[in-house]
Amino acid sequence: MKLSDEQIQRLYRFTREHFVEHYDLQTELVDHLSNAIEEEWKENPKLSFEEALQKEFKKFGVFGFMDVVEKRQSALSKKYHLLIWKHFKEFFTIPKLIITISLVVGLFYFFKYIFFYELMGIGMILWFVLLIAALVYEKRKMKKRKNQTGKKWMFEEIIYGYGSFSAVFAFPIHMINIFSNHGNGIPNDYILFGISLFLVAVFLGSYVVVKIIPSKAEEYLKQTYPEYAFSN
């Protein structure tokens, strides 16, 4: 005995009622529930659809689908971090390595011969503003897609910055606090070079998060969800 289309839609509503917002996870749970209900009917064909559904749902425990959501989020976050690392490493291979070294050396001499702390403060404020603008822009793009398709994908949400932008946003504020309390003396060359290397690494990481991965988002989403191509 197979589930009808109406019963399948009921399962989608059921997952939404139990706080599963993302279409990809809803689909996975609907597939699991429908198979489990069909198996249950083989053993007990007199059981109604709602009774079979509630019986299967109880197997998820006190927290319902929340454990499933958390595990999927953890797995996709790990996948996202691996993508960041993959693109970040590319800046330390030829020919991009030449650009990376040039940025570090150029920033070192820039700091060395121009008033350091005021420049750092202005730079961090500008960085903060640009990151906020990028976040707002990407959130609007994702919201527009969701309104068009009516579907929300967990990996898409991760890519476009929920949770991943927070650390990047906090960095400029911390840097401003550090340098505003440091005094007016110019650090020695070793400290300046270390700061330059660190800032270039953070800038490249931010560029990967804000620009590179979002520009390839559709490709990564189609790899993760084959059905994504048919929903847009």
ZAMAR-788487 format. One record per residue (C-alpha): residue in three letters; x, y, z. Coordinates in steps of 0.02 Angstrom, whole numbers, plus 50000, padded with zeros to 5 digits. Each point is the difference from the previous one (the first is absolute). Layout:
ALAXYZ;...
***
This chain:
MET500005000050000;LYS500765016649942;LEU499735017350070;SER498935011849895;ASP500595017249944;GLU498855007750129;GLN500814989650138;ILE501745004949938;GLN499505018450012;ARG499354996550175;LEU501734993550046;TYR500795016149936;ARG498795010150106;PHE500374988750148;THR501885003549989;ARG499675018749989;GLU498844999150151;HIS501454992050095;PHE501225014149962;VAL500904993049847;GLU500155015449890;HIS501174994249862;TYR499304991349848;ASP501484988249979;LEU499804993350177;GLN498114999549984;THR500204989149844;GLU501214988250088;LEU498814998050147;VAL498484997949888;ASP500904986249906;HIS500464991550164;LEU498255001750073;SER499114994049843;ASN501104984549987;ALA499754996450186;ILE498105002149988;GLU499914988449848;GLU501024987150094;GLU498865001950151;TRP498474997149891;LYS500724983449941;GLU499964993750179;ASN498445009250055;PRO498915004949849;LYS498565005750111;LEU501035014150074;SER499455017149938;PHE501225011949918;GLU500015012150148;GLU500244985950125;ALA501464993049900;LEU500755017549985;GLN499895003350187;LYS500724982950038;GLU501505003249888;PHE500245017750067;LYS500134993450178;LYS501564990549947;PHE500905016849982;GLY499915002450188;VAL499565014650112;PHE500835013149890;GLY499164994149841;PHE500925005249842;MET501205011950087;ASP501414987350014;VAL499854996649813;VAL500055018649962;GLU501545002850109;LYS500954985449923;ARG499635005849824;GLN500505017950043;SER501634993750076;ALA500394989449845;LEU499635014349879;SER500985012550105;LYS501494988249992;LYS499804998949812;TYR499935019049989;HIS501585002150104;LEU500904987849886;LEU499485010849852;ILE500705015450086;TRP501644991050033;LYS500084993649822;HIS499845017449924;PHE501105008150132;LYS501444988049962;GLU499935005149818;PHE500735016950048;PHE501584991150058;THR500324990949837;ILE500785006649840;PRO499525012149922;LYS498905007150139;LEU501424998050124;ILE500905014449913;ILE498485011250028;THR499884994650183;ILE501845003750034;SER499845016849912;LEU498525004650109;VAL500934995550160;VAL501595009449951;GLY499015014949934;LEU498975001150160;PHE501574998750106;TYR500835014949916;PHE498375009549996;PHE499834998450189;LYS501855003350028;TYR500045016949913;ILE498245006550033;PHE499285004450170;PHE499484982950061;TYR498605000850130;GLU498875013049921;LEU500154991249832;MET499594983450080;GLY498445007150082;ILE499365007549837;GLY500384983949906;MET499094989250127;ILE498465011349996;LEU499964999349810;TRP500204981150005;PHE498564998650123;VAL498855010649892;LEU500404990049843;LEU499674983450088;ILE498335006150066;ALA499535005949825;ALA500484983049928;LEU498954990850130;VAL498465010849968;TYR500194997649812;GLU500164981050011;LYS498544998750123;ARG498895009549880;LYS500514988649856;MET499604984450101;LYS498355007250060;LYS499515004049821;ARG500394982149945;LYS499014993050146;ASN498505010949955;GLN500104994049819;THR500154981450038;GLY499204998950173;LYS501454988850053;LYS501375002550127;TRP501614989649988;MET501144997550149;PHE501635000149904;GLU499475015649906;GLU499695008650166;ILE501724994950062;ILE500855006049840;TYR499175016950006;GLY500655003750170;TYR498894995250145;GLY501214996050140;SER501545001149890;PHE500055018949986;SER499955003350187;ALA501844996450033;VAL500535010249848;PHE498935014750055;ALA500694999850176;PHE501825000649942;PRO500085018449945;ILE499215005650165;HIS501284990250101;MET501425007049896;ILE499415017850029;ASN499944996950188;ILE501724992250002;PHE500855014049905;SER499075014050088;ASN500694993750166;HIS501754996349938;GLY500745017350003;ASN500815010149862;GLY501674991449979;ILE500314990949835;PRO500314981250027;ASN501664992549947;ASP500204992049829;TYR499664982350062;ILE498355004950079;LEU499525010449848;PHE500374985549883;GLY499014988150110;ILE498535012050003;SER500105002149811;LEU500034981249972;PHE498544997550119;LEU498955013849922;VAL500294993549824;ALA499494982450057;VAL498405006750080;PHE499645010649846;LEU500214985049884;GLY498904989450113;SER498675013649999;TYR500135001149811;VAL499704981349986;VAL498485000950114;VAL499245015949928;LYS500424998649816;ILE500704983549935;ILE498854987250081;PRO498395010049971;SER500495002049817;LYS500114981049987;ALA498494996950112;GLU498864993149864;GLU501344987549948;TYR500254993950179;LEU498144999450034;LYS499684989349845;GLN501394988350055;THR499214998550173;TYR498194999349941;PRO499704993049826;GLU498195006050012;TYR500585018150028;ALA500185002849813;PHE498164995949974;SER499375011250139;ASN500685016549932;
***
